[in-house]
Amino acid sequence: MSVTDGFDPDGVKCVVWDLDGTLWDEIAVESATDDLPTPRPAALAAIDALAARGVLSSIASRSAPSVLDRLDAVPQVRARFLAPQVSWQDKSESLRRIAKDLGIAVDALVLVDDSPYERAEVEALLPGVRTLAPEDVPALLAAFEGREVTAESRERVRRYRTEETRRAEGERFEGSREEFLRWCDMRLTVGAATADEIPRALELAARTHRLNSSGLTPDRLRELASSDGHELYTARMTDRFGEYGIIGAALVDRTQRADGGASATWSVPLLALSCRVAGRGAAAAFLFRLMERAREAGAEEFRVTLRPTDANLEMRILLRQAGLRRTDATATTTAAPATAADSAVLGRTLQGDLPGSPAWLHVSDREDAEA
């Protein structure tokens, strides 16, 4: 039986590597010089192959913090890793810090470590994290074979590096959080998805959890997006540091009718956003702009399919803050059969005042942005 049996590559956002005995053969703190051991070529090749598929790499090593300082002096190796942790703390704690720094769920991590003890400690305290020995890495890479790689995926490592710069600037900024966000000059554009944006929308459906309303599968999303009465929207964001790329996707269903009359309801079977924009108001801005567009199109009600999970509390709070409440409608017409039973439909009227986007975020329609 393969170590990756039952393994879902779409759920992996970062592979965390041990150092001694995993990334290299020797024990770094026992080196007689400041030179670090030579990394194993196969390990570096694996890290590069993962990066090409949009999977980040980090470090969790129980060793002297000075080892990380020495690693900084080898930029061609150091550049491969984000949010590295080198200290004497437990591996499970290092993984928690990595997940927090990257803004992803702990369960989106995979640990590669040569020590059975360290793997067991992580498995006991973080049961959602898959752990592998170095010899299991080829099987890990094989699990990604044949999967579509989007342009967003290929840019993911670079964008997370830009995010490190944002975070550092935020820590140095002398002012409030809102003042910093205004200074970042964030701009969100919303529009109907083009053909070349659909793969990224499918990826968001598969890979997002914190800001995912329904967990609609990519296959079902593709099927619905190409059917009559449905339209797929995407959101892009930029700021003074660069482009975030496509950070949001929403499927709109206009087939539902009120009282047998004209289509008066915009129903959203899926609203999904990248966790990279959590806490910046982008999710709220995207949702609110969709509501505005619905009203401009003559809709009287706005609905979102919600499948509550342990991970999507942020999405549930956002929908409630937007005034959406549970309705008697069902999700069976759009949700996959496996998820329809535990999904609910939340709705609200589009009459009266609608919530406004955060003051620090400039929001526009993509047609306007390109005009």
N, C-alpha and C positions, 0 to 999 in steps of 0.2 A: 504494500500500500504506500502511495506517495505521501510525503509530508504535506503536500499542498492539496490533498483530497478535501473537497468541500470548501476550498479557498476561493474567495471572490476578489479578483484583482481590482475591480472597480472600487472596492472599499479601502484600498491601500493608497495612502497619500505620502507616506514617508517611511523609508527603511532606516533603522537606527543600527549603527555598526559599533561593536566593541573594537578596541584597539589591539592590545596585546594578545597574540594568538589568533586574531581574526583578521584585522586589517594588515598586520605584519606578524612576523614569526617571533620576534624577540620581545622582551619586557623593557619598555622605554626607560623607566626610572633606574634600571640597572645598567644603563649605558654609561661607559666611562667618559664619554664626550657629550657635547650638546647636540650631536647629530642624532636625528631620529632613525629608528630602524627603517629599512627600505620597504615600502608597501608592496603587498603581493600584486603582481600585474593583473591576475584574474579578478581580484577584488575591485581594483580601479576600473577595469573593463566593465564589470557588473554595475558599478555605480554610474558609469557613463551611459550604459544601455538603459538603465532605469530612468535617468534624467531625460533621455531622448523620448521616453514614453510619458513624461510628465510626473514621474515619481521622485520626490525629494529624498535626500540622504542627510542623516545627522550622525552624531557620535554620542555614545553613553559609555564612559570608561571609568572604572574605579581605579583611579590613579592620582598622582600628584597634579594639582592644577597647573604646575609649571610645564607639564607636558603639552598643554594646549598653547601656552606661550611659545614653546619651541615649534609647535605645528604652524603657528602664525608666520613663522620665518620661512615656511615652505609653501608659498602661495599657490603653486600648481596643484598641491594636494589639498590645502586648506579651503580653496575656493569651491571644492566639491561638496562641502558640508554646511548646513544651516543650523543655527541654534545649538551648537555642540555643548555637551556637558562632560567635563572631566573633573572629578572630585572623588572623595571617599564616601559619598552618600550612596544609599541603596540604588540599584539600577531602576527599580520601580519609581523612585522619586525623580530620578533623572528623566525618565520617560514622561512623567507628568509635566515637568518643566518644559521639555521640548514641545509637547503638545500645546501647552499654554502659549509659549513664545511664537509658535507657528499659527496659532488660532485654529487648530484642528482638534477633532476628538481623539482621545487616547486610543480608542479602538481602531483608528486609522493608521496606527503604527505597526511595524513589524520589527522585531529585534533579531539581529544576527549576532550570536555570541558563542564562543567555543566552550564556555563553562557550563556544564549541566546545572551547577548550583545557581548561577545567575539566571539561567533560563527558568529554573523552577521557582525562584523568588518572584520573578515577574509574572509567571503563570498563576501563582497563588494570590498575588495582590492586585494584578490587572488581568483578570481572566479573559477579557476581550482582545488582548494583544496576542498575535501569533508569534511564536519564537522559533527560530531555526538555528541549526548548527552551520558553520561555514560550508560544509560539504552539501548542504541542502540548497545553496544559492542557485545552482543550475536549474533545479526544479522550480524555484521561484521565478527565474527569468522565463522558463518555458510556459509558465502560466499566463504570461502576457503576450505570447506569440499569437499572431493572427488578429489581434484586437486593433481597431481603428485608432490612429493617433492623430489628433487634431492639431492645428496650428497653435491653439491655446495651450495644449499640453506641452508642446515643444518649447514654449516660452515660459512655462510655469516656474522653473528654477530661477530664471532671470528676474521674473516679477517678484518672487519671494525675496530675492536679494534687494530689490528696490524697496520692498516692504521693511526690511531691516533698516534701511536708510530713513524711511518715514518714522519708524519707531524711535530711532536715535534722535532725530530732529524733534520729535514730540517730547522726549525726555529733557532736551535742552531748552525747549521753548518757554519763554517767560510770560506766562499768561494762562488763561483758563483753557479747558479742553475745547469749548466751543470756539474760542478765539483762534486756537490752533487749527481747527477744522476749517474755519473761514479763511485763514491764511493759506491753507493747502489749495484753495481755489478748485474744489471738486466740481466736475460737470458730468451730469448723467444725461444720456440721450436714449430715447425709447423709439422703437419702430418695428414694423413687420419684419420678420426674419427673412433674410435672403437665402438662396440655396446653399451658399458656402458657410452660412452660420448654423445650419441645422445640425451638423455633427457636434458642434459645441453645445447646443441646446440639449441634445441627447446625452452628452457627457454630464452636464449639470444634473439632469434627471437621475442619472445613475450614481453620481459621486457625491452629491450634496445630501446632508442629513440634518444639520442644525436649522437651515433655512429652506426646508422642503415641505410643502404643504401636504402632499399625498403619497409620495413614493411611487408615482406612476412609472412603470417600466419604460425603458427606451423604445422597445418594440411597440408597445401600446401607444406611446407618444408619437412615434413616427406614423403609425396607422391613422391615428386621429387627426394629426396635423395635415395629412393629405386628403382628408375626407371633406365633403361639402359642409359648409356652415362653420368650419373651424379655421382659426388663424393663430399662428405662432408669433409671439412677440419676443424681442430680445432687448436687453439693456446693456449699454457700454458706458464705461466711466473712465475719466482721466483726471489728473490733478497736476500740480506744478512739478511733481517728481516723474511723471510719465503716464503711460497708458496701463489701465487695469485689464483692458480687453473686454470681452463679453462676460459680464458678471451675473446676468439674470436671464431667465427664460420663463415665459408664461404662455400656456395654451388657452385660448379663448374659444368657447363654444357658444355660437349664436343661434343654435337650432331650437332652443327652448322657447315656447310661446306662452304668453299669459292670457288666460281666458279665451284661447282659440284665436286671438287676434294677431297683430303684428308682433314680431320678435321684440320682446320688451325686457329681456333678461340677458345679461352677459354672465356666463358661467365659466369659472376658471378651474378646470380639472387638475391643473398643476401650476404651482408657483414655486420656483426654485432659484436660489441665489447662492453665489460662492461665499464660503465662510470668510474669505479674505476681506469682505466688505462689512462684516458684522460690526456693529457699534458705530457706524458712520452715517446712518440714516438712509443708505442706498435702498435697502429692502422696503422701507416705508415709502420712499419717494417713487419707486417703481410701482408699488401697489396703488398709491394714490393717483399717479398719472394714468394708470389703467382705468381707475374708477372715473376719472375726468373724461377720458376718451369714450368710455361707455355712455356717459350722459350726453356727450356731444353727438354720439351716434343715435340718440333717441331712446336708449335703454332707460328703464325705470327702476330696475333692481340689479344688484351685483352680488354674485355668489362665488364662493371658493370651496372646493372640496378639501376637507381636512381629514387626515388619518393620523391621530395622535400617536407619538412614539416617545420613547425615553429621550431621544436626541433633539426633537424639534420644538422644545418649549419656547424658544425665541420666536418661532413662527406663530405659535399659538397666541402668545402675548401680543404680537403685532396685529393679528387679525382681530383680536378683541379690542385693542386700542383704536382700530380703524372702524369700530362700530358694528362689526359683523357678529351675528348671533345665530345659533342653531335654528334651522328651519325644518319643516316636515318633508322636504325634498330628499331624494335618495341619490346615491352616487352610482347606482348600478348601471346606468346607461354609458358611463365613461370609464369608470374604474375597472381594473382587472378583477375578475371574479374572486381572486384570492385576497384582494384588499377591500372590495366593496363592502363586505359585511362589517368591518370595523372602521369604516369611514363615515363622516358626517358632512352635511352641506351647511355652511354658514352663509348668511345673507344679510343685506341691508338695503334700504331704499336709497335711491340716488337723488331724491328731492331734498331741497334745503342745502345747508352748508356741508361741504365735504372737507375732510382733514387736509391740511396743507403740508407740503414737504418741509423738511428741516431748513431753517433760514440760511444755513451755511452751504447748501447744496443747490447748484444751478441745474434746473431740469428743463429739457426741451425735447420736442419730437425730432426724430432724425431727419425728416424731410426738411424741417426748419433749419437744422444745423448744417445741412448740405447746401441750402439755398444761397 
